[in-house]
Amino acid sequence: MATKKSNPRRDFTQVAFDVVQRATGEVAAPATSKKQESGRKGGLAGGKARAITLTPERRKQIASKAAATRWGKKSPTEA
C-alpha cells in the first residue's frame, strides 16, 4: 500500500525552510479547537473514573483477557 504524502509538490529547500522556522519558533504551533480540548479533558478523567468504579473481579477478568490475547493462550473461561 502506497503512503500518502502531505504535499508532494514541496521541494527540498521548502522543507528545509519549514524545519528551520519551526526550530527557531518563528512559526506558531497550530491552535487546538474547543472540541479537541474538551475531548482531551474527558479522556484524561475517563480512565481514572473507570478504574474507581471497576470491581476487583472485573479488573481480574479484563487483565486475564488481555494476557490471553497478548500471549496467545486461551483464557480460563474459554477452556
C-alpha positions in Angstrom: 0.0 0.0 0.0 1.4 3.3 -1.0 1.9 6.0 1.6 0.2 9.4 1.0 2.5 12.4 1.0 1.2 15.5 2.7 2.2 17.8 -0.1 4.2 16.2 -3.0 5.0 19.5 -4.7 7.3 20.8 -1.9 11.0 20.5 -2.8 13.9 20.1 -0.5 14.5 23.9 0.1 10.9 24.4 1.1 11.0 21.6 3.5 14.3 22.8 5.0 12.9 26.4 5.3 9.9 25.0 7.2 12.1 23.0 9.5 14.2 26.0 10.4 11.2 28.1 11.0 9.7 25.5 13.4 13.0 25.0 15.2 13.6 28.7 15.8 10.0 29.3 16.9 9.1 31.7 14.0 6.0 29.6 13.2 3.5 29.2 16.0 2.1 25.8 16.8 -1.4 25.1 15.3 -4.2 26.1 17.7 -6.4 23.4 19.1 -10.2 23.7 18.9 -12.6 23.7 21.8 -13.8 20.2 20.7 -10.2 18.9 20.9 -9.6 20.4 24.3 -12.9 19.1 25.8 -12.2 15.6 24.3 -8.8 15.5 25.8 -10.1 16.7 29.2 -12.7 13.9 29.2 -10.2 11.3 28.1 -7.8 12.2 30.8 -10.5 11.9 33.5 -12.2 8.9 32.0 -9.6 6.3 32.8 -9.4 7.3 36.5 -13.1 7.3 36.9 -13.4 3.9 35.3 -10.7 2.5 37.5 -12.5 3.7 40.6 -15.8 2.1 39.6 -14.4 -1.3 38.5 -14.7 -4.2 40.9 -11.7 -6.3 41.7 -13.3 -9.3 40.0 -14.0 -7.3 36.8 -10.4 -6.0 36.8 -9.2 -9.5 37.0 -11.4 -10.6 34.1 -10.1 -7.7 32.0 -6.4 -8.5 32.9 -6.9 -12.2 32.2 -8.4 -11.5 28.8 -5.6 -9.0 27.9 -2.9 -11.5 29.0 -4.6 -14.3 27.0 -4.7 -12.1 23.9 -1.1 -11.0 24.3 0.4 -14.4 24.8 -2.0 -16.3 22.5 -3.3 -18.6 25.2 -6.9 -19.3 25.9 -8.4 -17.6 29.0 -9.6 -19.8 31.9 -13.3 -19.0 31.0 -12.8 -20.3 27.4 -11.1 -23.6 28.3 
